[in-house]
């Protein structure tokens, strides 16, 4: 290998817009060893080393640790191996683009939600961010919960139990709306069965604290900021379940202050 084909550590660092210290660290860690050494002991790098460094820096930029990079480095001894390197980098970049696109969508979604909130509430923002990170599209619920409801949720529910309860609510909304569409009456056996399920879900959420029910009523009444799909489904279910619950309470001898259900 002719010396004119070789670069000093400083020259390589300049060409690749990195630092001598970084190259020295990669040398020490065995990630990128110089291909040659001058008679005076200076480390020298080849064009192949430069391509390998590009491979390393690309993966570093994409968030891989040095250990991950060591395991992912591809030999560059044949044209096919170079093609394999480029193919691997393309896959990584596409994956990163997808991840960044999701992150951008989450940020834009949070921005929209923040604009609709009239006070600075960083704790609520944090709750929304957690849901976005879980790719949970139901963060709109958090936005509409008042402080009392949010405090209750943080105290009594984990992410898993909260998600399970939301799914139960979603399922009951759909089932109730379907009963109404089918012409079922609130007083029927099916109507009373689903009323019981609603009441059990309410008790699960409130833990038996009746002071939470007016809070839930206010949440249910304010549908203008709801997710459109859920708002429409709940609106169809409201009249049916309101009547069904009234009958259920009468049959069970349950007295609920300010239940606020539809007559």
Phi, psi and omega in degrees: 000124183284146181299330181293342178273354186255156180233145172286169181298324179293319180294318179295318180300318181294316182296325185259010176054046175230194184243155176299320180300320179297315180295322178296323179292317178296324176297312181299321182276357178078018180275320180219098178269139176300146182282341184209175179215137181285168179300332179273003176093007180281136178286136183234140183245145180261174175298325176298320176299323181295320177295319179296321178296321177299320177300315181294312183295325179296315180291326177296317178298326182278002171101007180281145176283168181297323178296318177298318182297318179304318183284340184262349183299134182254136177297147185237046185267344181226161177303324179295322179292323176295318178298320178297321178299311182297323178295318179296317179295323179298318179297316181297316181296318179299319179295320179293319178300317179298317180295317179293325177296318177296318180296319179296317179299319179295318180295316180295323178295317178296321178300317178297319181292319181298321180298332182273349179268132190268355178228159177278112183227088186292331178294319178291321176303317181297320178298318180296317180298318179300317179293322178296321180295330177276005183058036180266115184281000185264022178296342179301332179297317181301319182302325187269348178285137177278179186300321182296316179295318181295319178297319179298316182294313181299326183282327192246352184228142171268175177301318182291313182292325177294319178295319180297319180292321178299317179296324178294316178300315179301316180295317180294323176302312182293318180295318181293317178299322180293320177300318180295317180297323181283354179085014177293148180262149179300333183277349183291169178301317180293322178296319180285330177295316181285332175297320178298319179296319177299314182295319177297322178293319179297318179294323177296318181290312185279342185066024180086003180277103184294340180291346179280339186296315176301327178296318178294323177299316180296321177298317183291328182285336184264077185266357185295334180256007179290159165304132188304314183298313181292321180299317180293319180294316180295323180298320177294321183284333189304308185298317181295309186289331176299312179292319181296320179292321178301317178294318180299317180297318180296316181293327183266354181070032181265130178249120182243119178288132173052049181292324173071025179273161184288144178274000000 
